[in-house]
Amino acid sequence: DSTSTADSNLLGVGAAGIRVTSFTAATLLDSDTRAIIGEAAEVTAGSVSVTADATNTEKADIDSAGISALEITTLKAEARDASFVEARIGPTGAGSASSRTRVTTTTGGISVLANLTSVVEATPRFVSFSLFLGAGSNTVFATQEAQVRAEIGSWSDLLAQGGDITVDAGLVTRTLASAAGVGASFGVGVVLSEGTAED
């Protein structure tokens, strides 16, 4: 089992100046979680469970209250999950007949399970900006690119004498991109110009 968290929180309270080039909060979670009975292994047991479970949280926040600047060029919040979760019996590639994987159970079944629960959030709060020229680019992205795989590879001999053979992969995800802007002044009419959430 694995639990991974990537959290960036940019705070800008009461900042003042002539020019702020950019406010950027970005998170990338690129973790691997694997449970494997590999090539040429021989396993005999009452029951066999090959399980890879992962829980990921990625958050990109900008909390900026009372910022006063002549020009802000870029406001950006990006959160992305590019993790990989795998449960497998056997080789990753073609394998060979001379290196078979053998798994035998005597009283129970064989299960190969891969599961990922992932929360990806980009939720900046652009509050009470005082901008003379405004913000040039405001972007918010939350992207889910995780892969979950459960498989039985080639040249694998499985014998469950007391139960079933189960192969299952599951992904439960929440992907959110949103922005809040309150009290913008000096002609700033658009706080959020682009927001996307991708599964």
C-alpha beads as a LAMMPS data file, in Angstrom:
LAMMPS data file: protein, C-alpha beads

199 atoms
198 bonds

1 atom types
1 bond types

-500.0 500.0 xlo xhi
-500.0 500.0 ylo yhi
-500.0 500.0 zlo zhi

Masses

1 110.0

Atoms # bond

1 1 1 0.000 0.000 0.000
2 1 1 1.142 3.538 -0.622
3 1 1 -0.106 6.996 0.320
4 1 1 1.334 9.983 -1.557
5 1 1 0.633 13.690 -1.155
6 1 1 1.818 16.652 -3.222
7 1 1 0.609 20.000 -1.907
8 1 1 1.755 23.437 -3.002
9 1 1 0.192 26.443 -1.333
10 1 1 1.387 29.895 -2.332
11 1 1 0.436 32.623 0.105
12 1 1 0.623 36.307 -0.777
13 1 1 -0.968 38.373 1.942
14 1 1 -0.582 42.136 1.884
15 1 1 2.116 42.165 -0.808
16 1 1 2.774 45.477 -2.516
17 1 1 5.024 46.488 -5.384
18 1 1 5.318 47.796 -8.918
19 1 1 5.358 44.497 -10.820
20 1 1 4.735 40.865 -9.909
21 1 1 5.890 38.672 -12.775
22 1 1 4.006 35.544 -11.769
23 1 1 2.178 33.703 -9.059
24 1 1 2.490 29.956 -9.735
25 1 1 1.570 26.920 -7.664
26 1 1 2.261 23.571 -9.325
27 1 1 2.184 19.969 -8.103
28 1 1 3.115 16.779 -9.941
29 1 1 2.753 13.350 -8.384
30 1 1 4.567 10.701 -10.421
31 1 1 4.743 7.682 -8.107
32 1 1 4.793 3.939 -8.812
33 1 1 3.038 1.341 -6.655
34 1 1 3.575 -2.277 -7.686
35 1 1 2.784 -5.772 -6.368
36 1 1 4.346 -8.500 -8.511
37 1 1 5.007 -12.216 -8.637
38 1 1 7.607 -12.060 -11.350
39 1 1 8.872 -14.161 -14.196
40 1 1 9.968 -17.732 -13.377
41 1 1 8.591 -17.574 -9.826
42 1 1 7.007 -20.685 -8.310
43 1 1 4.477 -20.154 -5.517
44 1 1 2.353 -22.718 -3.691
45 1 1 0.079 -21.547 -0.867
46 1 1 -3.381 -21.942 0.592
47 1 1 -4.443 -18.760 -1.226
48 1 1 -2.614 -15.984 -3.083
49 1 1 -3.455 -12.286 -3.238
50 1 1 -1.305 -9.877 -5.257
51 1 1 -2.651 -6.437 -4.351
52 1 1 -1.401 -2.922 -5.103
53 1 1 -3.351 -0.141 -3.348
54 1 1 -2.508 3.548 -3.622
55 1 1 -4.053 6.769 -2.323
56 1 1 -2.876 10.011 -3.926
57 1 1 -3.646 13.640 -3.148
58 1 1 -2.403 16.517 -5.303
59 1 1 -3.391 20.100 -4.508
60 1 1 -2.250 23.397 -6.015
61 1 1 -3.469 26.484 -4.177
62 1 1 -2.827 30.195 -4.428
63 1 1 -4.302 32.154 -1.561
64 1 1 -3.547 35.791 -2.200
65 1 1 -5.365 38.430 -0.231
66 1 1 -4.673 42.137 -0.410
67 1 1 -2.007 41.995 -3.136
68 1 1 -1.339 45.397 -4.602
69 1 1 0.721 45.573 -7.799
70 1 1 0.972 47.604 -10.952
71 1 1 0.968 44.493 -13.190
72 1 1 0.774 40.747 -12.677
73 1 1 1.860 38.879 -15.799
74 1 1 0.824 35.330 -14.889
75 1 1 -1.442 33.703 -12.346
76 1 1 -1.291 29.904 -12.582
77 1 1 -2.321 26.878 -10.520
78 1 1 -1.624 23.386 -11.851
79 1 1 -2.150 19.954 -10.243
80 1 1 -1.396 16.696 -12.035
81 1 1 -1.405 13.004 -11.149
82 1 1 0.750 10.872 -13.454
83 1 1 1.169 7.894 -11.134
84 1 1 1.163 4.201 -12.002
85 1 1 -0.354 1.358 -9.980
86 1 1 0.234 -2.241 -11.052
87 1 1 -0.543 -5.740 -9.789
88 1 1 0.839 -8.563 -11.894
89 1 1 1.663 -12.247 -12.034
90 1 1 4.246 -13.144 -14.683
91 1 1 6.588 -11.180 -16.938
92 1 1 6.056 -7.644 -18.194
93 1 1 6.900 -8.530 -21.774
94 1 1 6.612 -11.624 -23.926
95 1 1 8.406 -13.914 -21.490
96 1 1 9.459 -17.390 -22.554
97 1 1 8.375 -21.002 -22.166
98 1 1 11.626 -21.804 -20.411
99 1 1 10.908 -19.351 -17.577
100 1 1 7.277 -19.957 -16.747
101 1 1 5.608 -18.450 -13.689
102 1 1 3.683 -21.007 -11.642
103 1 1 1.167 -20.141 -8.906
104 1 1 -0.845 -22.879 -7.193
105 1 1 -3.333 -22.643 -4.335
106 1 1 -4.560 -25.564 -2.279
107 1 1 -7.584 -24.226 -0.373
108 1 1 -8.382 -20.738 -1.707
109 1 1 -8.287 -18.594 -4.822
110 1 1 -5.855 -16.343 -6.659
111 1 1 -6.487 -12.613 -6.892
112 1 1 -4.619 -9.881 -8.741
113 1 1 -5.936 -6.468 -7.679
114 1 1 -4.802 -2.909 -8.439
115 1 1 -6.623 0.086 -6.972
116 1 1 -6.028 3.829 -6.911
117 1 1 -7.971 6.555 -5.138
118 1 1 -6.816 9.950 -6.389
119 1 1 -7.836 13.542 -5.624
120 1 1 -6.455 16.221 -7.952
121 1 1 -7.396 19.812 -7.139
122 1 1 -6.290 23.199 -8.438
123 1 1 -8.246 25.768 -6.456
124 1 1 -6.641 29.217 -6.378
125 1 1 -8.338 32.083 -4.581
126 1 1 -7.555 35.430 -6.152
127 1 1 -8.953 37.810 -3.558
128 1 1 -8.896 41.613 -3.250
129 1 1 -6.411 42.331 -6.009
130 1 1 -5.578 45.964 -6.664
131 1 1 -4.167 45.933 -10.197
132 1 1 -3.487 48.892 -12.434
133 1 1 -2.833 47.025 -15.683
134 1 1 -4.446 43.734 -14.792
135 1 1 -3.348 40.138 -15.081
136 1 1 -2.105 38.948 -18.447
137 1 1 -2.774 35.212 -18.110
138 1 1 -4.828 33.349 -15.533
139 1 1 -4.887 29.551 -15.845
140 1 1 -6.091 26.724 -13.645
141 1 1 -5.480 23.088 -14.581
142 1 1 -6.265 19.816 -12.805
143 1 1 -5.202 16.775 -14.812
144 1 1 -5.717 13.083 -14.081
145 1 1 -3.260 10.910 -16.044
146 1 1 -2.849 8.002 -13.638
147 1 1 -2.704 4.439 -14.932
148 1 1 -3.962 1.395 -13.051
149 1 1 -3.225 -2.101 -14.318
150 1 1 -3.913 -5.642 -13.122
151 1 1 -2.737 -8.470 -15.337
152 1 1 -1.567 -12.021 -15.716
153 1 1 1.429 -12.122 -18.015
154 1 1 2.243 -14.632 -20.724
155 1 1 3.672 -18.049 -19.875
156 1 1 1.957 -18.026 -16.487
157 1 1 0.388 -21.202 -15.094
158 1 1 -2.273 -20.547 -12.456
159 1 1 -4.090 -23.342 -10.625
160 1 1 -6.667 -22.375 -7.970
161 1 1 -7.828 -25.617 -6.429
162 1 1 -10.076 -24.103 -3.785
163 1 1 -11.422 -20.875 -5.249
164 1 1 -11.639 -18.442 -8.146
165 1 1 -9.051 -16.517 -10.132
166 1 1 -9.842 -12.779 -9.965
167 1 1 -8.128 -10.000 -11.903
168 1 1 -9.419 -6.475 -11.266
169 1 1 -8.200 -2.883 -11.667
170 1 1 -10.046 0.094 -10.173
171 1 1 -9.653 3.872 -10.258
172 1 1 -11.692 6.248 -8.105
173 1 1 -10.863 9.876 -8.806
174 1 1 -11.945 13.416 -8.068
175 1 1 -10.518 16.005 -10.458
176 1 1 -11.364 19.652 -9.780
177 1 1 -10.239 22.914 -11.334
178 1 1 -11.838 26.079 -10.019
179 1 1 -10.971 29.649 -9.121
180 1 1 -12.524 32.288 -6.934
181 1 1 -11.964 35.996 -7.338
182 1 1 -13.412 38.622 -5.068
183 1 1 -12.956 42.368 -4.904
184 1 1 -10.832 42.753 -8.030
185 1 1 -10.430 46.411 -8.942
186 1 1 -8.923 48.767 -11.535
187 1 1 -10.519 47.147 -14.525
188 1 1 -9.772 43.516 -13.787
189 1 1 -12.879 41.859 -15.153
190 1 1 -11.726 38.273 -15.621
191 1 1 -10.069 36.415 -12.781
192 1 1 -10.402 32.933 -14.269
193 1 1 -9.735 32.789 -18.001
194 1 1 -9.300 29.024 -18.331
195 1 1 -10.191 26.090 -16.130
196 1 1 -10.043 22.449 -17.189
197 1 1 -10.536 19.113 -15.451
198 1 1 -9.484 16.028 -17.402
199 1 1 -10.014 12.340 -16.704

Bonds

1 1 1 2
2 1 2 3
3 1 3 4
4 1 4 5
5 1 5 6
6 1 6 7
7 1 7 8
8 1 8 9
9 1 9 10
10 1 10 11
11 1 11 12
12 1 12 13
13 1 13 14
14 1 14 15
15 1 15 16
16 1 16 17
17 1 17 18
18 1 18 19
19 1 19 20
20 1 20 21
21 1 21 22
22 1 22 23
23 1 23 24
24 1 24 25
25 1 25 26
26 1 26 27
27 1 27 28
28 1 28 29
29 1 29 30
30 1 30 31
31 1 31 32
32 1 32 33
33 1 33 34
34 1 34 35
35 1 35 36
36 1 36 37
37 1 37 38
38 1 38 39
39 1 39 40
40 1 40 41
41 1 41 42
42 1 42 43
43 1 43 44
44 1 44 45
45 1 45 46
46 1 46 47
47 1 47 48
48 1 48 49
49 1 49 50
50 1 50 51
51 1 51 52
52 1 52 53
53 1 53 54
54 1 54 55
55 1 55 56
56 1 56 57
57 1 57 58
58 1 58 59
59 1 59 60
60 1 60 61
61 1 61 62
62 1 62 63
63 1 63 64
64 1 64 65
65 1 65 66
66 1 66 67
67 1 67 68
68 1 68 69
69 1 69 70
70 1 70 71
71 1 71 72
72 1 72 73
73 1 73 74
74 1 74 75
75 1 75 76
76 1 76 77
77 1 77 78
78 1 78 79
79 1 79 80
80 1 80 81
81 1 81 82
82 1 82 83
83 1 83 84
84 1 84 85
85 1 85 86
86 1 86 87
87 1 87 88
88 1 88 89
89 1 89 90
90 1 90 91
91 1 91 92
92 1 92 93
93 1 93 94
94 1 94 95
95 1 95 96
96 1 96 97
97 1 97 98
98 1 98 99
99 1 99 100
100 1 100 101
101 1 101 102
102 1 102 103
103 1 103 104
104 1 104 105
105 1 105 106
106 1 106 107
107 1 107 108
108 1 108 109
109 1 109 110
110 1 110 111
111 1 111 112
112 1 112 113
113 1 113 114
114 1 114 115
115 1 115 116
116 1 116 117
117 1 117 118
118 1 118 119
119 1 119 120
120 1 120 121
121 1 121 122
122 1 122 123
123 1 123 124
124 1 124 125
125 1 125 126
126 1 126 127
127 1 127 128
128 1 128 129
129 1 129 130
130 1 130 131
131 1 131 132
132 1 132 133
133 1 133 134
134 1 134 135
135 1 135 136
136 1 136 137
137 1 137 138
138 1 138 139
139 1 139 140
140 1 140 141
141 1 141 142
142 1 142 143
143 1 143 144
144 1 144 145
145 1 145 146
146 1 146 147
147 1 147 148
148 1 148 149
149 1 149 150
150 1 150 151
151 1 151 152
152 1 152 153
153 1 153 154
154 1 154 155
155 1 155 156
156 1 156 157
157 1 157 158
158 1 158 159
159 1 159 160
160 1 160 161
161 1 161 162
162 1 162 163
163 1 163 164
164 1 164 165
165 1 165 166
166 1 166 167
167 1 167 168
168 1 168 169
169 1 169 170
170 1 170 171
171 1 171 172
172 1 172 173
173 1 173 174
174 1 174 175
175 1 175 176
176 1 176 177
177 1 177 178
178 1 178 179
179 1 179 180
180 1 180 181
181 1 181 182
182 1 182 183
183 1 183 184
184 1 184 185
185 1 185 186
186 1 186 187
187 1 187 188
188 1 188 189
189 1 189 190
190 1 190 191
191 1 191 192
192 1 192 193
193 1 193 194
194 1 194 195
195 1 195 196
196 1 196 197
197 1 197 198
198 1 198 199
